[in-house]
Amino acid sequence: MPLALFFANSANADVYKTYDGTWAAKYATKNYLQSYSPKGNPFQNFEKRDSAGKLIPDGGNCTNFVSQALIAGFIQSDSMKTAFDNRYEFDTDYSSANYTKAWYFRSVSQRGPAWSGASKLYEYATNNKATYRGAHFSYITSDTKTSFMEYNKVRVGDIVFADWEGDGTIDHSMIVTSYDFWTQRGYDKIQVTYQTLNKQRRLGEINKEKNYKALFYVYRPTDYNPNGW
């Protein structure tokens, strides 16, 4: 990293930041179709392909993209380059490298499990208390096997974690990029954006595709505090 950039990042590294879901959604809708390359999205692509080279749905890049949108929401920018250049402002968990749910990205070889793992980011969101350092989330609503989520509580910028089989394993993560208060009903009020297959879809459409077996858990990022336990 250039020395000037190091000092610029160091100067901002200990700054408390609040989350703006509108900017996170702007980042997602602007960049979900962008390819990963030095001239495109500078973050590493964590997608997975089968032996025939076909892209595997929900194969690893979904949470990497959600994490990028989180940074965008904290710094209020929809620029991939700006998010990438400011990633060192969000690496307080790096000092806890053995923390299995740590959320940060410095490089491909230096990143926390929660940066690109859906189940790990879910664990981080549910367990990283407000008194702990790092990113914080508030629980909003969720499905159970016998009841639907309170979808009217969902807002733009919220993170939706999906358990496709309802077996207790988080398989996927998405960001809410629009919410239709008037013309849509139920889960179709919620539009999510995600990568791996680079989609923008209504949550109701996804639920139908999964034969209504999926369970969704919604969390709202609130702030990033480099100080704490």
C-alpha positions as CSV (number, residue, x, y, z in Angstrom):
1,M,0.0,0.0,0.0
2,P,1.4,3.5,-0.9
3,L,2.8,5.3,2.2
4,A,0.4,8.3,1.7
5,L,-2.6,6.0,1.6
6,F,-1.4,4.2,4.7
7,F,-1.2,7.4,6.7
8,A,-4.6,8.6,5.3
9,N,-6.2,5.4,6.4
10,S,-4.5,5.4,9.8
11,A,-5.8,8.9,10.4
12,N,-9.4,7.7,10.0
13,A,-9.0,4.3,11.4
14,D,-10.4,5.1,14.9
15,V,-13.5,7.1,13.8
16,Y,-16.9,6.0,14.9
17,K,-19.3,5.7,12.0
18,T,-23.1,5.3,11.6
19,Y,-24.7,3.3,8.8
20,D,-26.7,4.9,6.0
21,G,-28.8,2.2,4.3
22,T,-29.6,4.4,1.4
23,W,-25.9,4.6,0.4
24,A,-25.5,0.9,0.9
25,A,-28.4,0.3,-1.5
26,K,-27.0,2.8,-4.0
27,Y,-23.7,0.9,-4.0
28,A,-25.5,-2.4,-4.6
29,T,-27.7,-1.3,-7.4
30,K,-24.9,0.6,-9.1
31,N,-22.3,-2.2,-8.9
32,Y,-23.9,-5.6,-8.7
33,L,-23.3,-6.2,-12.5
34,Q,-19.7,-5.0,-12.4
35,S,-17.0,-7.5,-13.1
36,Y,-14.0,-8.0,-10.8
37,S,-10.8,-6.7,-12.3
38,P,-8.2,-4.0,-11.6
39,K,-10.2,-1.6,-13.8
40,G,-13.6,-2.8,-12.4
41,N,-14.4,-4.0,-8.9
42,P,-11.1,-4.1,-7.1
43,F,-12.3,-6.5,-4.4
44,Q,-11.5,-10.2,-4.9
45,N,-14.2,-12.3,-6.5
46,F,-15.2,-15.3,-4.3
47,E,-17.6,-17.0,-6.7
48,K,-17.5,-20.7,-7.2
49,R,-17.9,-22.8,-10.3
50,D,-18.5,-26.5,-10.9
51,S,-16.2,-28.9,-12.8
52,A,-17.8,-27.7,-16.1
53,G,-17.1,-24.1,-15.3
54,K,-20.8,-23.3,-14.6
55,L,-21.4,-20.7,-11.9
56,I,-22.7,-22.3,-8.7
57,P,-25.7,-20.3,-7.2
58,D,-24.9,-18.8,-3.8
59,G,-21.4,-20.0,-4.3
60,G,-19.4,-17.6,-2.2
61,N,-19.5,-14.1,-3.5
62,C,-22.9,-13.0,-2.1
63,T,-21.5,-12.0,1.3
64,N,-18.4,-10.5,-0.1
65,F,-20.7,-8.1,-2.0
66,V,-22.9,-7.4,1.0
67,S,-19.7,-6.5,3.0
68,Q,-18.7,-4.0,0.3
69,A,-22.2,-2.5,0.6
70,L,-21.8,-2.3,4.3
71,I,-18.6,-0.2,3.9
72,A,-20.4,2.0,1.4
73,G,-23.2,2.6,3.9
74,F,-20.7,3.6,6.6
75,I,-18.7,6.0,4.4
76,Q,-21.7,7.2,2.3
77,S,-20.3,6.5,-1.1
78,D,-21.4,4.3,-4.0
79,S,-17.9,4.1,-5.5
80,M,-16.2,0.7,-5.6
81,K,-12.8,2.3,-5.6
82,T,-13.6,4.5,-2.7
83,A,-15.0,1.5,-0.7
84,F,-11.8,-0.4,-1.5
85,D,-9.5,2.4,-0.6
86,N,-11.3,2.9,2.7
87,R,-11.3,-0.8,3.8
88,Y,-8.5,-0.2,6.3
89,E,-10.9,2.0,8.3
90,F,-12.9,-1.2,9.1
91,D,-10.2,-3.7,10.1
92,T,-10.3,-3.4,13.9
93,D,-11.1,-7.1,14.0
94,Y,-7.8,-7.8,12.4
95,S,-6.1,-7.6,15.8
96,S,-8.4,-10.5,16.7
97,A,-7.3,-12.7,13.9
98,N,-8.2,-15.9,15.7
99,Y,-11.8,-14.6,16.2
100,T,-13.7,-17.0,13.9
101,K,-16.4,-14.5,13.1
102,A,-14.2,-11.4,12.5
103,W,-15.3,-9.0,9.8
104,Y,-12.6,-7.2,7.8
105,F,-10.9,-7.3,4.5
106,R,-7.3,-6.2,3.9
107,S,-6.5,-8.6,1.1
108,V,-7.4,-12.1,-0.1
109,S,-5.1,-13.7,2.5
110,Q,-6.0,-11.2,5.2
111,R,-9.8,-11.2,5.7
112,G,-12.1,-12.2,8.5
113,P,-14.4,-15.2,8.0
114,A,-17.5,-13.0,8.3
115,W,-16.4,-10.9,5.3
116,S,-17.2,-13.5,2.7
117,G,-19.1,-16.3,4.6
118,A,-22.9,-15.9,4.9
119,S,-23.2,-18.1,8.0
120,K,-20.2,-16.3,9.6
121,L,-21.6,-12.8,8.9
122,Y,-24.9,-14.0,10.3
123,E,-23.2,-15.2,13.5
124,Y,-21.3,-11.9,13.6
125,A,-24.5,-9.9,13.3
126,T,-26.2,-11.8,16.0
127,N,-23.3,-12.0,18.4
128,N,-21.3,-8.8,18.1
129,K,-22.8,-6.8,21.0
130,A,-22.9,-3.1,21.1
131,T,-20.1,-3.1,23.7
132,Y,-17.9,-5.0,21.3
133,R,-15.7,-3.3,18.7
134,G,-16.5,-3.6,15.0
135,A,-19.8,-3.5,13.1
136,H,-23.1,-3.7,14.9
137,F,-26.5,-4.9,13.8
138,S,-30.0,-4.8,15.1
139,Y,-32.4,-7.7,14.7
140,I,-35.5,-6.6,12.7
141,T,-37.6,-9.7,11.9
142,S,-37.5,-13.3,10.7
143,D,-39.5,-16.2,9.5
144,T,-40.1,-19.3,11.6
145,K,-41.3,-22.7,10.5
146,T,-44.8,-21.7,11.6
147,S,-45.0,-17.9,11.0
148,F,-44.0,-15.3,8.5
149,M,-41.7,-12.4,9.2
150,E,-43.1,-8.9,9.9
151,Y,-42.2,-7.7,6.4
152,N,-43.5,-4.2,7.1
153,K,-40.6,-3.6,9.4
154,V,-38.0,-4.1,6.6
155,R,-36.2,-1.0,5.2
156,V,-33.7,-0.2,2.5
157,G,-30.2,-1.2,3.5
158,D,-31.2,-4.1,5.7
159,I,-29.4,-7.4,5.3
160,V,-31.4,-10.5,4.5
161,F,-29.9,-13.9,5.5
162,A,-31.5,-16.9,3.8
163,D,-31.7,-20.5,5.1
164,W,-32.9,-22.2,1.9
165,E,-34.0,-25.6,3.4
166,G,-35.1,-24.3,6.8
167,D,-32.5,-26.6,8.4
168,G,-30.8,-24.0,10.6
169,T,-27.9,-23.3,8.2
170,I,-27.5,-19.9,6.6
171,D,-26.8,-20.3,2.9
172,H,-27.0,-16.8,1.4
173,S,-27.0,-13.1,2.1
174,M,-28.6,-10.2,0.2
175,I,-29.2,-6.5,0.7
176,V,-32.6,-4.7,0.5
177,T,-32.4,-2.1,-2.2
178,S,-36.0,-1.0,-2.5
179,Y,-39.2,-1.3,-0.5
180,D,-42.6,-0.8,-2.2
181,F,-45.0,0.5,0.3
182,W,-48.0,0.8,-2.1
183,T,-48.2,-1.4,-5.2
184,Q,-46.8,-4.7,-4.0
185,R,-48.0,-7.1,-1.3
186,G,-46.3,-9.2,1.3
187,Y,-42.8,-10.3,0.6
188,D,-42.9,-8.8,-2.9
189,K,-42.7,-5.4,-1.2
190,I,-39.0,-6.3,-0.6
191,Q,-36.5,-6.1,-3.5
192,V,-33.1,-7.5,-2.8
193,T,-29.8,-7.3,-4.7
194,Y,-27.1,-9.8,-4.6
195,Q,-24.1,-11.2,-6.4
196,T,-22.9,-14.7,-7.4
197,L,-25.7,-14.7,-10.0
198,N,-25.9,-10.9,-10.0
199,K,-29.6,-10.4,-9.5
200,Q,-32.2,-7.9,-8.3
201,R,-35.4,-9.7,-7.4
202,R,-38.5,-9.5,-5.2
203,L,-38.2,-11.6,-2.1
204,G,-41.6,-13.2,-2.8
205,E,-40.3,-14.5,-6.1
206,I,-37.3,-16.0,-4.4
207,N,-39.5,-17.6,-1.8
208,K,-41.7,-19.2,-4.5
209,E,-38.7,-20.5,-6.3
210,K,-37.6,-22.2,-3.1
211,N,-41.0,-23.8,-2.8
212,Y,-41.7,-21.7,0.3
213,K,-39.2,-23.7,2.4
214,A,-36.8,-20.8,2.9
215,L,-36.5,-18.9,6.1
216,F,-35.4,-15.3,6.0
217,Y,-33.7,-13.4,8.8
218,V,-33.4,-9.6,8.6
219,Y,-30.8,-7.5,10.4
220,R,-30.1,-3.8,10.1
221,P,-26.5,-2.5,10.4
222,T,-26.4,0.4,12.8
223,D,-22.8,1.6,13.4
224,Y,-19.1,0.8,13.3
225,N,-17.1,1.4,16.4
226,P,-13.4,0.6,16.5
227,N,-13.3,0.7,20.3
228,G,-14.8,-1.8,22.6
229,W,-14.1,-5.3,24.0
